[in-house]
Amino acid sequence: MNQDWINALLGGVIIGISVSLMLLWNGRVTGISGIINGALSPIKGDTGWRVLFILGLFLGGLTLNALNPNIFSGNLQTETWTTVVAGLLVGFGTILGSGCTSGHGVCGISRMSPRSLVATIVFISAGIIAVAVFKKLGVFL
């Protein structure tokens, strides 16, 4: 039996609980780009938790890989340069959009923020359009 949908559901529940606890305990929205930006632009008394959060992301990935090495076994079907360009565009987009999909899509929408709803619609639409255009151009296989 394929359990992908169960894993996706559990992942969503864990993310929902995590961002709720972050807001409750820390008073902060769990937007990854904002957390990283704050760690790279340190403000006294506001950097430690950010660095620990980022470290936790890496350690969580390493732990998951140690427990189940097959979890990260995938074959990326694009050229390396397209992945690099996509990453840079996402970074620029998070600056332009004052947040990322995790901040707006997960946290903002759950707080019923109109700004986050619009931002998420723009993110999703831009992604759909970009994939369609790049497939048409033959950039993706």
C-alpha positions as CSV (number, residue, x, y, z in Angstrom):
1,M,0.0,0.0,0.0
2,N,1.3,3.4,-1.0
3,Q,1.7,5.6,2.2
4,D,2.9,8.8,0.5
5,W,-0.4,10.5,1.4
6,I,-0.1,9.5,5.0
7,N,3.5,10.9,5.1
8,A,2.3,14.1,3.5
9,L,-0.5,14.4,6.0
10,L,1.8,13.8,9.0
11,G,4.3,16.2,7.6
12,G,1.6,18.9,7.3
13,V,0.4,18.3,10.8
14,I,4.0,18.5,12.2
15,I,4.6,21.7,10.3
16,G,1.3,23.2,11.5
17,I,2.1,22.3,15.2
18,S,5.6,23.6,14.8
19,V,4.7,27.0,13.4
20,S,1.9,27.3,16.0
21,L,4.4,26.6,18.8
22,M,6.9,29.1,17.4
23,L,4.2,31.8,17.3
24,L,3.0,30.9,20.8
25,W,6.3,30.5,22.6
26,N,8.5,33.0,20.6
27,G,5.9,35.4,19.2
28,R,7.6,34.9,15.8
29,V,6.3,33.8,12.4
30,T,8.3,30.8,11.1
31,G,9.3,32.3,7.8
32,I,12.6,30.6,6.8
33,S,13.9,33.4,4.6
34,G,13.2,35.9,7.4
35,I,14.9,33.7,10.0
36,I,18.0,33.3,7.7
37,N,18.0,37.0,6.9
38,G,17.9,37.9,10.6
39,A,20.8,35.5,11.3
40,L,22.9,37.1,8.5
41,S,22.0,40.6,9.7
42,P,22.5,40.1,13.4
43,I,20.7,42.3,16.0
44,K,21.9,41.9,19.6
45,G,19.6,39.6,21.5
46,D,17.8,38.4,18.4
47,T,20.3,36.2,16.7
48,G,20.8,33.2,19.0
49,W,17.4,31.6,18.4
50,R,17.7,32.1,14.7
51,V,21.1,30.3,14.5
52,L,19.7,27.5,16.6
53,F,16.6,27.2,14.4
54,I,18.8,26.9,11.3
55,L,21.1,24.5,13.0
56,G,18.0,22.4,13.9
57,L,16.9,22.3,10.3
58,F,20.3,20.9,9.3
59,L,20.5,18.5,12.2
60,G,16.9,17.3,11.5
61,G,17.9,16.5,7.9
62,L,21.1,14.7,9.0
63,T,19.1,12.7,11.5
64,L,16.5,11.7,9.0
65,N,19.2,10.7,6.5
66,A,20.9,8.6,9.2
67,L,17.6,6.9,10.1
68,N,16.4,6.4,6.5
69,P,19.1,7.1,3.9
70,N,16.6,6.3,1.1
71,I,14.5,9.3,2.0
72,F,16.8,11.7,0.1
73,S,17.5,9.4,-2.8
74,G,16.1,11.1,-5.8
75,N,17.2,12.0,-9.2
76,L,17.0,15.7,-10.0
77,Q,16.0,15.9,-13.6
78,T,17.4,19.4,-14.3
79,E,20.8,20.8,-15.0
80,T,22.7,22.1,-12.1
81,W,22.7,25.6,-13.5
82,T,18.9,25.7,-13.6
83,T,18.8,24.8,-9.9
84,V,21.3,27.5,-9.0
85,V,19.4,30.1,-11.0
86,A,16.1,29.0,-9.5
87,G,17.6,29.3,-6.0
88,L,18.8,32.8,-6.7
89,L,15.4,33.8,-8.1
90,V,13.7,32.4,-5.1
91,G,16.1,34.4,-2.8
92,F,15.4,37.6,-4.8
93,G,11.6,36.8,-4.7
94,T,11.6,36.5,-0.9
95,I,13.2,39.9,-0.6
96,L,10.8,41.4,-3.1
97,G,7.7,39.7,-1.5
98,S,8.8,40.5,2.1
99,G,8.7,36.8,2.9
100,C,8.7,33.3,1.6
101,T,6.2,30.5,1.0
102,S,6.7,29.2,4.6
103,G,6.1,32.7,6.1
104,H,3.2,33.7,3.9
105,G,1.7,30.4,2.8
106,V,1.9,28.5,6.1
107,C,2.0,31.1,8.8
108,G,0.3,34.2,7.1
109,I,-2.7,32.4,5.7
110,S,-3.3,30.6,9.0
111,R,-3.3,34.1,10.7
112,M,-5.8,35.2,8.0
113,S,-3.5,37.9,6.7
114,P,-4.8,39.4,3.4
115,R,-1.3,40.3,2.4
116,S,-0.1,36.7,2.8
117,L,-3.1,35.4,0.9
118,V,-2.2,37.7,-2.1
119,A,1.5,36.8,-1.8
120,T,0.7,33.1,-1.8
121,I,-1.5,33.3,-4.8
122,V,1.2,35.2,-6.6
123,F,3.9,32.6,-5.6
124,I,1.8,29.7,-6.8
125,S,0.8,31.5,-10.0
126,A,4.3,32.5,-10.8
127,G,5.5,29.0,-10.2
128,I,2.9,27.5,-12.5
129,I,3.7,30.0,-15.2
130,A,7.5,29.6,-14.8
131,V,7.2,25.8,-15.2
132,A,5.0,26.1,-18.2
133,V,7.3,28.6,-19.9
134,F,10.5,26.6,-19.1
135,K,8.9,23.4,-20.3
136,K,7.8,25.1,-23.5
137,L,11.4,26.4,-24.0
138,G,12.7,22.9,-23.4
139,V,14.7,23.8,-20.3
140,F,13.1,21.0,-18.3
141,L,13.0,17.4,-19.5
